[in-house]
């Protein structure tokens, strides 16, 4: 049967604590062992019982979440999932929390309600399991129980338009890079993008992250990198020296008009349990860029991106997976490798150099 993942919830809102507890305990693999109104109470409870994963807000009385996180990592590192509001301050602090060691972000439910969309239940449960795997990479979690699957696991076919008649594309040699990441990806992407020079090939990225937080994430990366980094908007051109981050809660596709590559940002259902989905981006790259694409799949739990990377590979693109040793969670790269769509398996530190070499 295996042991349940033991979770502690830290939030100053009683409504949020109760809502998260109900959502998490609807998953048979998760047990909420404690709730705390602030970090001081949390530390006191941890004197007698240690959780496997902590879910915490970043804005709380007596001790803020960032101080709590730093103190926790110094005392006894435990995987932390940040549960934050989508305000500008909340988003910015959540991104800082990832830099301090948090492994995932989930969006806080609206205060005064207990209603969660069923897809949010899946996202929160997956975030807890991904956090757990970041500590215990060899742990073998049981498959999800049937009742947790509230809808069929959709593929990117629900987002991509049906192929039309064969199109005659304007010949181009311009390379475009598409990247997918999840748990551990925020720091991996920072290391990846910081290496690129100002004339780097155009890059489009899907990082699994809630709505509104991707803008703060892009802004943070833009301040650290020589290339321009921004949250993608519909019809943005993919150009040299710029990376586009798919906005949370929307799918992002790579499209082509003549010799111009651009992105389409659109609504749609969860694909591979995610929105944005790496598979949607990769499969669109296979269709519209073909051998001019370079695909990179990074750390993360699950199989999002594996089918799309295989389609890219079959279309002539060059594909790269991050190696196990440098991943926080080896799930997504491993699934892509299993699907036979990966040309090279490379350490995080070497991926950017290989992308630049292939782009030349």
N, C-alpha and C positions, 0 to 999 in steps of 0.2 A: 504493500500500500504506500510505503514511503512516509516521510515526515512532512507535515504542513509547513508552509513558510510563515514564520512568526513575525507579525507586523505591529509596530507602535505608531499611533497617529498623534501628532503634536500640532495643535491649532487652537487659537484663543476663541474660536466660534464653536459653541455647543452644537449648532445646526450642522456645520461642516463636519465636525467630529462624528456625529451620529450618521450623517449621510454617507460619509466615506466608510464607516464601519459596516453599514448595511450593504453597501456595494461590494466591499471586499469579501465579506463573509458569505456572499452569494456564490463565491467561487470555492469549490470543495478543496482546492489546494492551498488556500490561504486561511490563516487564523489571526484575528486581531487580539493580541494578548494584553494591550493597554492603550488607553488614551490619556493625553495630558494637555492641560490648558496653556502651558508655556514650557520652555526648555528647562527651567528650574525643577518643575515637577517631573519632567522627563528624566533628568539626570538622577533624581531621587529614586524613581521607579527602577532605573537600570542598575541600581545597587543590588537589587534582589532578583531581577529577571532581565536578561538581555535579548532583544529582538534580533531577527535576521535582517530586517529591513525597516527603516524609519521613513514615514511620510510626514513632511513638515512644511508649514508656511514659512515665508521669509520675513513677514512683518508681524511681530508679536510683542506684547508687553514684557517687562522685566529683563528679557534678553532677546535681541532680534535673531532671526533665523540664520543670518550670515555668521554672527558670532557663535551661535550654537553649533553650526556646521564646522567652523574652524576648531572649536574646542573639542568637539566630538572626534574629529580626525586626529587630533593630537593625543587624546586619551585612549580611544579604542575605535579604530576605523570600522564603520558599519555602512553598508550601502544606503544611500539617502535618495529618496524621490521627493522633489520639490512640488508642493501643491500651492500654486500662486494665482493671484488675481491677474486679469488681463489689462490692468491699468499700465500707464507708461512707467511709473515707479516700480510696480510689481514685476513687469516684464524685465526691466533692467536689472533688478536685484536677483531675479531668477537666473539670468545669464551669468551674473557674478557667482551665484551659487554653484553653477556647473564648473566654473574655473576653480572653485574651492574644493571640488571633489564630489559634488552631487552627480548622479548618473542619469537621471531622467527628470523631465518636467511634465506635470499634468495640470490641467486648468481647474481652478477652484469652482465648485458649483455656486450658482447664484444664492446669495444669502436669503433666508426666508422661505426657501423651497427645499423639497426633498426629491425633486424630479430629475432624473438623469436619462438621457437618451440611451437606448440599449447599446449603441456603438460606443458610448463613453464608458460603459461598464467593461467592454472588451479592452478598451485602451488602458484603463486604470489597472485591470488585472494583468495585462501584458507588461505594463511598466514595472509592477512589483516583481514579476517573474524575471524580467530582464535585469533588474537591480540585483536580485538574488544570484543570478548566474554570473554577474560581474564579480561576486565574491567567491562563488563556488563553481568555477567553470566546468568542472567535471561532473557536477550534479546532473542527474537524469530525472527531469520532471516528468510526471505522468502526463499523457495526452489530456486535453481538456475533456470534461464530461459533456455528454450530449446536450443537456439543457442549456449550457452556456453558449452554444452556437445559435444565436437568435436569427441568423439568416445564412444562406449559402455563402461560402467563401468565394467572392467574385473575382474574376480575372480582369485584366486591362481591356478585354473586349467590350466591356460596358462603357468605356470612356473613348477608346479610339474609334474613329469613323470606319465604316466598312471600306475595304480597298475598292477603288474604282478601276476603270480601264487603265491599262499601262500608260504611264505618263512619261513624256520626254523631258528630262530635267536638264537645265543648263549645266554644262560641265563645270566643276569647280574642284580645286584641290585644297580649299580651306578646311582645316581640321576643326572639329568641335568636340569638347570633352563633356561627358555626362557622368555624374557621380551620385551614388546612393549610400546613405549611412543611417544608423539608428543609435542604439545605446552605445555611449562612448564616442559618438561621432562628432560632437561639438568640439572637443579638443583635438581629435584626429584631423578634422577639417582645418582647424587653425594651423596645425603643423604643416599640413599639405599646402594650403594657400599661401602661407608666409614665404615659401621658397620661390614662388613664381616671379619673374621679372615683369616689367610694365607692358611688354609686348607679348605676354602669354596668350595662348589660344583661348577663344571664348569658352566659358565653362557654365554649365547648368547643373544645379545641385538639388537633390531632394534629401533633406534631413528630417526624420520623423520628429515633429514638434508641434505643439498646439497653435491655434490661431493667435495672432498678435505677437507671439514670442519670436517668430521668425524675423520680424522687422528689427527688433532689438538685437537679435543674433547677427543679422547682416550688418547692422551699424557698428557693432563691436568688431567684427572681422575687418570692416572697411578701415577702421582706425589703426589696425595692426599690419595690414598688407600693403604691398606696393601696387597691386592691382586694385581696381574699383570693385567693391562688393555691395550689392543692393538686393532688396527683396524684389522678386520678379513681379512685373505687372504685365497684363495681357498685351501682346504685340511688341514687347521689348525685343530689340534686335540683339542677337548674340554676336558680340564683337570682341576683337582682341583687347586684352587688358581688362576684361570685366568678367566677374562671376555673378550669376543670378541665383538667388536662393528661393526655392519654391515656397510660396506663402502657406502657412498652416491652414488646414481645413479646406484646401483647394488643390486639385490636380494640376500639374504643369507638364505640358507636352512640348517637345521640340518639333517645329514645323519648318518648311522651306518654301520660299517664293523666288524662283529664279536662282541666283547665286546667294541670296540672302537667307540666313537662318534667323528664326525668331521663335518666341515662346507663346503658346496659347495657355492661358490660365482659366480653368473652368470648374464648375460645380460637378458633383457626381457622387455616387455611393462609395463606401469603403472598398478598396481593392487590396487584396491580400491583408485585410484588416487595417488598412491605413488610408489616410487622405491628408497630405499627398502620398502617392505610391511611387516607389522606385520602379516597379514594373511598368507603370504607365509611361514614365519618362524614357526608360530604356527601350521599350517596344516602339515608341514613336521615333526614337533615334535610329533604330534598325530600319524603319520604314522610310524615313525622310533624309537620313544622312548616310546610311549604309557604310561603305568602307571609309568614308571620311570621318567617322566617329571613333572616339576612344572612350571606352567604358571603364569605370572604376567602381568597385563595390567594397565598402568598408565595414567596420565593426557594427554589429547589431544582431538582435534576436529575430528568429523567424526565417521565412523564405522569400520575403519581398525582394524582387529584383532578379531572382534566379532564372525565371522563364524569359524575362526580357533580355538578360545578358546572353542567354543562349541564342536568342533571335538576332542580337547584335553580332555575335560571333559568326552565325551562319550567313549574315549579310555582308561579311567581310570586314567588320570593325575589329580593332585590336582591343582586347579585354584584359583587365587586371583585377585580381582579388588581393586584399590585404591579408598577410599571413597570420596564422594563429597566435604566434608569439607576441605580436604587437597589437592584437585585438583585445578590447575589453570583453566582448562576447563574439565568438567565432561563428555564430549561427548563419548569418546572411552570406558571408564569403564561402563558408563551407557548403551551403546549399547550391550556390552558383557553380562551385567546383563539381559537385555531384551531378549537376545537370549537364556537364560537359561544355559549358560556355566560357571557360576561362583559359586564356592563353598563357598568362604569367601569374604566379603567386609571389608577392613581393612585400617586404617589410615596409611599414608606414614611412620610414625615413627615406626609402628609395623610390616611392611611387611617383612623386612629382618629377624627379629626374627622368624616369622612364617615360612619363607622359610627354615631357618636353622633347625627348629624343625621338619619340614616335611622331610627334607633331611636326618635326623638322623634315 
